[in-house]
Amino acid sequence: MSGFDVHQHLWPRAFSEALAERETAPFLDEGTLYLGEGAYPLDLGDHDLGARLALLDRAEIDTAIVSLQPTLGLEALAADERERLEGIWEDGIIELAAAAGGRIVPLAVGRPRAGFAGVSVGADRLDDLASLAASLDGLRGSGVLFVHPVSGSPPPGAPTWWPALVDYTSQMQRAYLAWLAHGQARWPDVNVVFAILAGGGPIQLERLASRGVEVEPGLQPNLFFDTASYGPRALRLCIEAFGVEQLVFGTDAPVVDPAHAARALGELGESVERLVREESPLRLLAG
């Protein structure tokens, strides 16, 4: 089984070097990435293009859709520094995509840009969809909006897994419900991918209905949910809630070993796997 992975992150060398030059979060120092939410070991070898293509081969992935993860906390920086770092990443990733022969497909940061397949935004941006209106109008019918968690804020003494398990999931549920409340009716022709199954968005539809809210807007063909970090039970629940056609394969590589997502999806059978890894991502990218 081959196909697409819609959720990967890849850093051009110039971007890694720019982080290494910084002294406040986010910054790199001797193999450790320091963020506002904590410090994490990081192997820059994972961001080498040759190593990434080899990883795609091992994971039987033809094409990876890559983005600059909002969990770095760039939004908290001064505007000129944020724009500088985003520009370094975008310019570098375009070069890597060209060198990868079509196997790397990048998403721009925050707004449409020529040469990119769509836009990646932090989950908190959906709290104010008016600020995204120009970008969303630019994506109508021909681009992907990828919604990804932003940096977490764990309480003092929280375990290292806290941001990923508590902050990220709650952000994604909020973003998904914000889109249903304020975005879907206005931009039904924009294909939206919610990372990590919208943080468990499927379980919220029944609760939403119990409050007398019509849940039909949450079941539209332009809304997709990536599988990164979830197992077969969660995937089955998502399929029951939204339909298998709305699930797309995502791994969150190199943060998470892509073998985890592949094993989970493989348990659902070859026909489901083909839809999620091949057919639905093609429909997503086709707009």
C-alpha positions in Angstrom: 0.0 0.0 0.0 1.4 3.4 -1.0 -0.3 6.8 -1.4 -0.2 10.0 0.6 0.7 11.1 4.1 -1.1 14.5 4.7 0.7 15.3 8.0 4.5 15.5 8.1 6.9 18.2 9.0 10.2 18.9 7.3 12.8 21.7 8.0 15.1 23.1 5.4 18.7 23.5 6.7 18.5 27.3 6.7 15.5 27.1 9.0 17.3 24.8 11.5 20.2 27.1 11.4 18.0 30.1 12.1 16.5 28.4 15.2 20.0 27.5 16.4 21.0 31.2 16.2 18.1 32.2 18.6 18.5 32.4 22.4 14.8 32.4 23.4 12.0 29.9 22.5 11.8 28.5 19.9 15.5 27.7 19.6 17.8 24.7 19.1 20.8 23.9 21.2 22.9 20.7 20.9 20.1 18.4 19.8 17.4 19.9 22.0 14.4 21.9 20.8 13.3 24.5 23.4 9.7 25.6 23.1 7.4 27.6 25.4 5.7 24.4 26.5 8.9 22.4 27.2 12.2 21.0 25.8 12.3 18.0 23.4 15.2 16.0 21.9 15.5 16.5 18.2 17.6 14.7 15.6 18.3 17.1 12.7 19.1 14.0 10.6 15.3 13.4 10.4 15.1 16.6 8.4 17.6 15.6 5.8 15.9 15.2 2.4 17.6 11.9 1.6 16.7 10.5 5.0 13.1 11.7 4.6 12.7 10.1 1.1 14.2 6.9 2.6 11.6 7.0 5.4 8.8 7.4 2.8 10.1 4.3 1.0 10.2 2.3 4.2 6.7 3.4 5.2 5.4 2.8 1.6 4.4 6.5 1.2 4.6 8.0 -2.3 4.0 11.6 -1.3 4.2 13.6 1.9 2.3 16.8 2.5 4.5 18.9 4.7 3.9 22.0 6.9 5.6 24.2 9.4 4.1 23.1 12.7 2.4 25.9 14.7 3.5 24.1 17.9 6.8 26.0 17.6 5.1 29.1 18.9 6.1 31.5 16.2 2.9 33.4 16.5 4.1 34.6 19.9 7.1 36.3 18.4 7.4 39.9 17.2 5.9 40.2 13.7 9.2 40.9 11.9 10.9 37.9 13.5 7.9 35.6 12.9 7.8 36.6 9.2 11.5 36.2 8.8 11.4 32.6 10.1 8.3 31.7 8.2 9.9 33.1 5.0 13.1 31.1 5.6 11.0 27.9 5.9 8.8 28.6 2.9 11.7 29.5 0.6 13.7 26.5 1.7 10.8 24.0 1.5 10.1 25.0 -2.1 13.7 24.1 -2.9 13.4 20.8 -1.1 10.1 20.0 -2.8 11.7 20.7 -6.2 14.6 18.4 -5.4 12.2 15.6 -4.2 10.7 15.2 -7.6 7.1 15.6 -6.5 7.3 13.4 -3.4 7.2 16.4 -1.0 4.2 18.7 -1.3 4.4 21.8 0.9 1.7 24.0 2.5 2.3 27.7 3.0 2.1 29.3 6.4 -1.1 31.3 7.0 -1.9 32.5 3.5 -1.9 31.1 -0.1 1.3 31.3 -2.0 2.3 30.2 -5.5 3.9 26.8 -5.5 2.1 25.5 -2.4 -0.8 23.1 -2.3 -2.6 25.1 0.4 -2.2 26.7 3.7 -1.4 25.5 7.3 -2.8 27.4 10.2 -2.8 27.0 14.0 -6.0 25.8 15.6 -6.4 29.1 17.4 -6.8 31.0 14.1 -10.3 29.5 13.8 -11.4 31.4 16.8 -11.5 34.5 14.5 -12.4 33.3 11.0 -12.8 36.9 9.8 -9.0 37.2 10.1 -8.6 34.2 7.8 -11.3 35.3 5.3 -8.8 36.5 2.6 -6.8 33.2 2.8 -10.0 31.1 2.8 -11.4 33.0 -0.2 -8.1 32.3 -2.0 -8.4 28.5 -1.3 -11.9 28.2 -2.8 -12.1 25.1 -5.0 -8.3 24.8 -5.4 -6.4 24.5 -2.1 -6.2 22.7 1.2 -6.6 24.3 4.6 -4.7 22.2 7.2 -5.6 23.0 10.8 -2.9 22.0 13.3 -2.5 22.4 17.1 -0.5 25.3 18.4 1.9 25.3 21.4 0.4 24.1 24.6 0.5 25.6 28.1 0.9 22.7 30.6 0.5 23.4 34.3 3.5 23.3 36.6 4.8 19.8 37.1 2.8 18.3 34.2 4.3 15.2 32.6 5.9 15.7 29.2 2.9 14.1 27.4 0.5 16.8 28.7 0.6 19.2 25.8 0.0 16.5 23.1 -2.8 14.7 25.1 -4.6 17.6 26.7 -3.8 20.9 25.0 -3.6 19.8 21.4 -6.8 17.7 21.5 -8.8 20.4 23.2 -7.6 23.0 20.7 -8.6 20.8 17.8 -12.1 20.1 19.1 -12.5 23.9 19.6 -11.3 24.6 16.0 -13.6 21.9 14.5 -16.6 23.2 16.3 -15.7 26.8 15.5 -15.6 25.9 11.8 -19.0 24.2 12.0 -20.5 27.3 13.8 -18.9 30.0 11.6 -17.0 28.6 8.6 -18.8 25.8 6.9 -21.7 27.8 5.6 -19.5 30.5 4.1 -16.7 28.3 2.7 -18.3 24.9 1.7 -15.9 24.8 -1.3 -12.7 24.9 0.8 -11.3 21.5 1.7 -10.3 21.5 5.3 -8.1 18.9 7.1 -8.3 18.7 10.9 -5.2 17.2 12.3 -5.3 14.3 14.8 -9.0 13.5 14.1 -10.0 17.0 15.3 -8.8 16.0 18.7 -11.6 13.4 19.0 -14.2 15.5 17.2 -16.4 12.5 16.3 -17.5 12.0 19.9 -18.8 15.6 20.1 -21.4 15.3 17.4 -23.8 13.3 19.6 -23.3 15.7 22.5 -24.0 18.6 20.1 -27.2 16.9 18.9 -28.3 16.6 22.6 -28.2 20.4 22.8 -30.6 20.6 19.9 -28.0 21.5 17.3 -28.2 20.2 13.8 -25.1 18.1 13.2 -25.4 17.8 9.4 -22.8 20.6 8.8 -20.2 18.3 10.4 -20.8 15.6 7.8 -19.8 17.5 4.7 -17.5 16.1 1.9 -15.1 19.0 2.2 -14.2 18.2 5.9 -11.3 15.7 6.4 -9.7 14.2 9.5 -6.1 12.9 9.6 -5.2 9.7 11.4 -2.0 10.8 13.1 -1.3 9.2 16.5 -4.6 7.3 16.8 -5.3 3.6 16.9 -7.9 1.4 15.3 -10.7 1.9 17.9 -10.6 5.7 17.4 -10.4 5.3 13.6 -13.5 3.1 13.6 -15.4 5.7 15.7 -14.4 8.4 13.2 -15.6 6.3 10.3 -18.9 5.6 12.0 -19.4 9.4 12.6 -18.1 10.9 9.4 -17.8 8.0 6.9 -14.6 6.4 5.7 -14.3 8.8 2.7 -13.5 11.7 5.1 -10.5 10.0 6.7 -7.0 10.7 5.3 -3.7 9.1 6.3 -1.4 11.2 8.5 1.5 10.3 10.6 3.0 13.4 12.1 6.5 12.2 11.0 9.2 12.7 12.2 7.6 13.5 15.6 5.9 10.2 15.5 7.1 7.0 13.8 4.9 6.5 10.7 4.7 2.8 11.4 2.3 3.6 14.2 -0.3 5.1 11.9 0.3 2.4 9.3 -0.3 -0.4 11.7 -3.5 1.2 13.1 -5.0 1.7 9.6 -3.9 -1.7 8.4 -6.1 -3.3 11.0 -9.2 -1.9 9.2 -8.6 -3.9 6.0 -7.2 -3.3 2.6 -10.3 -1.5 1.1 -10.4 1.0 3.9 -6.6 1.5 3.7 -6.8 2.2 0.0 -9.5 4.8 0.5 -7.7 6.6 3.3 -4.2 6.4 1.9 -4.9 7.0 -1.8 -8.4 7.9 -3.0 -9.5 10.4 -0.3 -6.2 12.3 -0.3 -6.4 12.6 -4.1 -9.9 14.0 -3.8 -8.7 16.4 -1.1 -5.9 17.8 -3.3 -8.1 18.0 -6.3 -10.4 20.4 -4.5 
